[in-house]
Amino acid sequence: MSDVVIRVENLSKKYIIGHQKQERYTALRDVVSNGAKSLWQGLTGKRGKDSSDISEEFWALKDVSFEVKQGDRVGIIGRNGAGKSTLLKILSRITEPTAGKVRIKGRVSSLLEVGTGFHPELTGRENIFLNGAVLGMDRAEITKKFDEIVEFAEVEKFLDTPVKHYSSGMYVRLAFAVAAHLEPEILIIDEVLAVGDAQFQKKCLGKMKDVSCEGRTVLFVSHSMPTITSLCENVILLENGQISEQGSSAYVISKYYSSGELSTCQLDFSKVEKVVGDNYARLIYASVMDENNEPQSEVLINKPLKVMMHFRILEKSNIVPVPAFDFRTSDGTYAFGASPDHKCVVLDVGDYTYECHVPANFLNEGIYFVTLNLHSFTPYRSLHFQEMNALTFNIRDPIDGTRNHDYSGPVSGVVRPQFQGGITKIS
């Protein structure tokens, strides 16, 4: 008997998008002419084609095929508009595909967006039983799980309040608790978890891992790569409605970040409207560079790299700024922090850079994220800007020439320095 619980074959979804031509201006004669034309068409019953309306086909998904086995935790990533949410809606039977087949074995519980699956006029208590009934559970089964759901969601005080009065965070907590605890064979979660606080997100990730350990399947869409890598063993990358890459999380995310404009090895805030900083300082530019000072999203393990940020001091003050980098692994583990190795001083108005040089043979292979910070501690502690996981780079081990032994498998640990030492015969 096959252990495949989701089989997608040549799945496609087409939408018809309507556009309306916008004239540069409308003169009085155009208004009179259009009015007369509409009156004539109304009297004669003849309707001409409205030349101002244009429609076109848009394929949100095109020939998508993949399989998911029982107990797998699969991440789905891609840029906005890549087709991720459309795919989940089809798998959740909310949207019908235009072409292709989807075969699903088992009950599916979905958490796609705030507002999906709950009736706003019903209370939290009533919505728990409603969702259980939709999944095909009887009242006794739901009652058995009821206390566990309420405890996980932390909304006991508001259980008999209509959910239309819930905040988005409360709504998501209860919706996730219901989706995860009513024992579906397949759990589908969209980016909606980003609404919750960091502590609850961590709680949800732990629950999803528990769900898969129980033999149930998880499909998870997120733009947070540390979250994806900490939860999912396999990842599907969608681009323009098609599967671009599919495989292990480290491999696919590496491809995602090293593909052209998707690379985040450099950020230039001088060319975008987004402002990072406060009235004292602004982040202007940041980059990961190789030994030739070229922006690089992938560096060989036996080569050095440099992380640099350019910031601007906007006003004269007695503030002593302290720039810093935080390095984290793909699963969110804090690797190390870096700040100037000399005493920081008051800075005049102007532009400055801070660099961190990472030596060769220091970081282990894998994907790393860099958070960009600017703190000050005098006259009081302040955070002037903090871009979380702003830069990304991959350390690649080509194996040939980088190891002094024949083992070619993965090596555990955040760092992998080459220490001095050897084998000496003592007898």
C-alpha positions in Angstrom: 0.0 0.0 0.0 1.4 3.4 -1.0 2.2 5.9 1.7 1.6 8.9 -0.6 -1.2 11.0 0.9 -1.1 13.9 -1.6 -0.6 13.4 -5.3 -0.8 16.4 -7.6 -0.7 15.8 -11.4 -0.4 18.6 -14.0 -2.4 21.0 -11.8 -3.3 24.3 -13.4 -5.5 27.2 -12.4 -6.6 30.0 -14.7 -8.2 33.3 -13.8 -9.8 35.8 -16.2 -8.6 39.3 -15.3 -10.6 42.3 -16.4 -9.0 45.6 -17.1 -10.7 48.9 -17.8 -9.1 51.4 -20.2 -8.4 54.7 -18.5 -8.8 57.7 -20.7 -6.5 60.6 -20.2 -9.5 62.9 -19.7 -13.2 63.0 -20.5 -14.6 66.1 -22.3 -18.2 67.3 -22.1 -18.9 66.1 -25.6 -17.8 62.6 -24.6 -20.2 62.6 -21.7 -23.1 63.7 -24.0 -22.1 61.2 -26.7 -21.8 58.2 -24.2 -25.2 59.2 -22.6 -27.0 59.3 -25.9 -25.4 56.0 -27.0 -26.5 54.3 -23.7 -30.1 55.7 -24.1 -30.3 54.4 -27.7 -29.0 50.9 -26.7 -31.5 50.8 -23.9 -34.4 51.7 -26.2 -33.4 49.3 -29.0 -32.2 46.5 -26.7 -28.9 46.4 -28.6 -25.8 46.4 -26.6 -22.5 47.1 -28.2 -19.3 45.8 -27.0 -17.7 48.1 -24.4 -14.3 48.8 -25.8 -13.2 50.1 -22.5 -13.2 46.6 -21.0 -10.3 44.3 -21.7 -9.9 40.8 -20.3 -6.9 38.5 -20.2 -6.0 35.0 -19.0 -3.8 34.7 -15.9 -2.4 31.2 -15.0 -1.8 31.2 -11.3 -0.6 27.6 -11.6 0.6 25.8 -14.6 1.3 22.0 -14.9 2.3 21.6 -11.2 3.1 18.0 -10.2 4.4 16.5 -6.9 3.8 13.9 -4.3 3.8 14.2 -0.5 4.1 11.1 1.7 2.5 10.4 5.1 4.3 12.2 7.9 6.2 14.6 5.6 6.6 18.2 6.6 6.8 20.1 3.3 7.5 23.8 3.0 6.2 25.9 0.0 8.1 29.1 -0.8 8.2 31.7 -3.5 7.7 35.4 -4.2 4.3 37.1 -3.8 2.1 36.0 -6.7 4.1 32.8 -7.3 0.9 30.7 -6.8 1.4 29.4 -3.2 -1.9 30.4 -1.8 -3.8 29.3 -4.9 -2.2 25.8 -4.5 -3.2 25.6 -0.9 -6.8 26.6 -1.7 -7.0 23.9 -4.3 -5.6 21.3 -1.9 -8.1 22.5 0.8 -10.9 22.1 -1.7 -11.8 25.8 -1.5 -11.0 26.4 -5.2 -11.5 24.1 -8.1 -8.6 23.6 -10.5 -8.9 24.5 -14.2 -7.0 21.4 -15.2 -5.1 18.5 -13.6 -5.8 16.1 -10.8 -5.4 16.2 -7.0 -5.7 13.0 -5.0 -5.8 13.4 -1.2 -6.0 10.5 1.3 -7.3 11.6 4.7 -9.0 14.5 6.4 -7.6 17.9 5.7 -7.6 20.8 8.1 -6.5 24.2 6.8 -5.6 27.6 8.2 -5.2 29.8 5.2 -6.0 33.4 6.2 -7.6 35.3 9.1 -11.4 34.8 8.6 -11.3 31.4 6.9 -13.3 28.6 8.6 -14.9 30.6 11.4 -18.4 32.1 11.5 -17.9 35.7 12.8 -21.3 35.7 14.6 -20.6 32.5 16.6 -18.6 32.4 19.8 -15.2 30.7 20.1 -16.8 27.8 21.8 -19.4 27.4 19.0 -16.8 27.7 16.3 -14.7 24.9 17.8 -17.7 22.5 17.5 -18.6 23.8 14.0 -15.0 23.1 12.7 -15.0 19.7 14.3 -18.3 18.9 12.6 -16.9 20.0 9.2 -14.0 17.6 9.7 -16.6 14.8 10.3 -16.1 14.5 14.0 -18.9 13.8 16.4 -19.6 15.8 19.5 -17.9 13.3 21.8 -14.7 13.5 19.9 -14.7 17.3 19.9 -15.5 17.5 23.6 -12.5 15.2 24.3 -10.2 17.7 22.6 -12.0 20.8 23.8 -10.0 21.7 26.9 -6.7 21.0 25.1 -7.7 23.4 22.4 -8.7 26.2 24.8 -5.5 25.8 26.8 -3.3 26.0 23.7 -5.1 29.0 22.3 -5.1 30.9 25.6 -8.5 32.5 24.9 -10.4 31.0 27.8 -11.7 34.5 29.0 -13.2 35.2 25.5 -14.5 31.7 24.8 -18.2 32.8 24.8 -17.5 36.0 22.9 -18.4 36.2 19.1 -15.1 35.8 17.2 -15.9 39.0 15.2 -14.7 40.8 18.3 -11.4 39.0 18.5 -8.1 40.6 17.6 -6.3 39.1 14.7 -3.8 37.4 17.1 -6.6 35.9 19.2 -8.3 34.7 16.1 -5.2 33.0 14.8 -4.4 31.4 18.1 -7.8 29.8 18.3 -7.9 28.9 14.6 -4.5 27.1 14.8 -5.4 25.3 18.0 -8.6 24.0 16.3 -6.8 23.0 13.1 -4.0 21.2 14.9 -5.9 19.4 17.7 -8.9 18.0 15.9 -6.6 15.2 14.5 -6.6 15.8 10.8 -4.5 13.5 8.7 -3.2 16.5 6.7 -2.6 20.0 8.2 -2.2 22.9 5.8 -1.0 26.2 7.1 -0.4 29.5 5.2 1.6 32.6 6.2 -1.2 33.5 8.6 0.9 32.5 11.6 3.0 35.6 11.1 0.1 37.5 12.7 0.9 35.8 16.1 3.6 36.9 18.5 7.0 35.2 18.5 6.3 33.0 21.5 3.1 31.7 20.0 4.8 31.1 16.6 7.4 28.9 18.4 4.6 27.1 20.2 2.9 26.4 16.8 6.1 25.1 15.2 6.5 22.7 18.1 2.9 21.5 17.7 3.4 21.0 13.9 6.5 18.9 14.6 4.5 16.8 17.1 1.8 16.4 14.5 4.2 15.0 11.9 5.8 12.7 14.5 2.3 11.2 15.0 2.3 10.2 11.3 0.3 13.2 10.1 1.3 15.4 7.2 2.1 19.1 7.3 2.1 21.6 4.3 3.5 25.0 5.4 3.8 28.2 3.4 6.0 31.0 4.8 8.3 33.8 3.8 10.4 33.2 6.9 13.3 30.9 5.8 14.5 30.2 9.4 10.9 29.0 10.2 10.8 26.9 7.0 14.1 25.2 7.6 13.4 24.5 11.3 10.1 22.8 10.5 10.4 21.3 7.0 12.7 18.6 5.6 11.6 19.2 2.0 10.7 22.4 0.2 8.9 23.2 -3.0 9.9 26.5 -4.7 7.2 28.1 -6.9 8.0 30.7 -9.6 5.3 32.1 -11.9 2.9 29.3 -11.0 5.4 26.5 -11.8 7.7 24.4 -9.7 11.2 25.8 -10.1 13.0 23.6 -7.5 12.0 20.7 -5.3 14.1 18.9 -2.7 15.8 19.3 0.7 15.1 22.6 2.5 18.8 23.6 2.5 19.2 22.9 -1.2 16.0 24.7 -2.4 16.4 27.7 -0.1 20.0 28.1 -1.3 18.7 28.1 -4.9 15.9 30.6 -3.9 18.4 33.1 -2.5 21.0 32.7 -5.2 18.7 33.3 -8.1 19.1 36.8 -9.4 17.0 39.5 -7.8 15.8 37.0 -5.2 19.3 37.2 -3.6 19.5 39.1 -0.4 23.2 39.2 -0.2 22.9 43.0 -0.6 20.3 45.7 0.3 20.2 49.2 -1.0 17.7 51.3 0.9 18.8 54.5 -1.0 16.8 53.3 -4.0 13.6 52.3 -2.3 11.0 54.2 -0.3 11.4 52.1 2.9 13.1 54.0 5.7 15.1 51.9 8.2 16.1 53.9 11.2 15.0 56.9 13.4 15.6 60.6 13.6 19.2 59.9 14.7 20.5 57.3 12.2 19.4 55.5 9.0 20.5 52.3 7.4 21.6 53.0 3.8 23.2 49.8 2.4 24.4 46.4 3.5 26.2 43.5 1.7 27.9 40.2 2.0 31.1 40.2 0.0 33.7 37.7 -1.1 37.5 38.2 -0.8 37.3 40.3 -4.0 34.8 42.7 -2.4 32.1 41.5 -4.7 28.5 40.9 -3.4 28.1 37.2 -3.1 25.3 35.0 -2.0 27.4 31.9 -1.9 31.0 31.5 -0.5 33.1 28.4 -0.4 33.9 27.1 3.1 37.6 27.6 2.6 37.3 31.3 1.5 36.9 34.4 3.7 33.9 36.7 3.5 33.0 40.2 4.7 29.7 41.6 5.9 29.4 45.4 5.6 26.7 48.0 6.4 26.6 51.7 5.5 24.7 53.9 7.9 24.1 57.7 8.1 24.2 59.9 11.2 21.5 62.5 10.8 22.0 64.8 13.7 24.7 65.9 16.1 24.2 64.6 19.7 26.0 63.0 22.6 24.9 59.5 21.5 27.5 56.8 21.2 26.4 54.5 18.4 27.3 50.8 18.4 26.8 48.9 15.2 26.4 45.1 15.4 25.6 42.0 13.3 23.8 39.0 14.6 24.5 35.7 12.7 21.9 32.9 12.8 21.7 29.5 11.1 18.9 28.5 8.8 17.0 26.9 11.8 17.2 30.2 13.8 20.1 29.1 16.1 22.1 32.1 17.2 25.6 31.5 15.9 27.5 34.6 17.1 27.3 38.4 17.2 29.8 41.0 16.0 30.4 44.6 17.1 33.5 46.9 16.9 36.5 45.7 18.7 37.5 49.2 19.8 35.8 51.8 22.0 32.9 53.5 20.2 32.7 57.3 20.3 30.3 60.1 19.5 30.0 60.5 15.7 29.6 63.7 13.7 26.8 64.0 11.1 27.8 61.9 8.0 28.1 58.5 6.5 29.9 55.6 8.0 30.5 51.9 7.4 31.0 48.9 9.7 32.6 45.7 8.6 32.9 42.2 10.0 35.5 39.9 8.5 34.7 36.2 8.8 37.8 34.0 8.2 38.0 31.0 5.9 37.3 27.6 7.5 35.2 29.1 10.3 31.5 28.7 9.5 30.1 25.3 8.7 28.3 24.7 5.5 24.7 25.9 5.3 22.5 29.0 5.0 23.1 32.0 7.4 21.0 35.1 8.1 22.4 38.4 9.3 20.5 40.9 11.4 21.7 44.5 11.1 21.6 46.6 14.3 22.6 50.0 15.5 22.4 50.5 19.3 23.4 53.2 21.7 23.8 52.9 25.5 24.5 56.5 26.5 22.8 58.5 27.9 20.3 55.6 27.8 19.8 52.4 25.9 18.2 52.8 22.5 17.8 50.8 19.3 18.1 53.1 16.3 17.4 50.4 13.7 17.2 46.6 13.5 16.6 44.7 10.3 15.9 41.1 11.2 17.5 38.4 9.0 18.1 41.1 6.4 21.1 39.5 4.6 21.4 35.9 3.6 24.3 33.9 2.4 25.2 30.2 1.9 28.5 28.5 2.9 29.2 25.7 0.4 31.5 22.8 1.0 32.8 21.5 -2.3 34.3 18.6 -0.3 37.3 18.2 -2.7 40.3 19.8 -1.1 38.5 21.0 2.0 38.7 17.9 4.1 41.7 15.9 5.3 39.8 12.6 5.4 37.5 10.5 3.2 34.2 11.3 5.0 32.0 13.3 2.6 28.8 13.5 4.6 27.3 16.5 6.5 29.2 17.7 9.5 27.3 18.9 12.6 27.8 22.2 14.3 27.6 25.9 13.6 31.3 26.4 13.2 33.9 24.1 11.6 37.4 25.6 12.3 40.6 23.8 11.3 42.6 23.3 14.4 46.3 22.7 14.6 47.3 19.2 15.7 48.2 15.8 14.3 48.7 12.1 15.0 51.9 11.2 16.9 53.2 7.7 17.5 54.1 7.3 21.2 55.2 3.6 21.3 
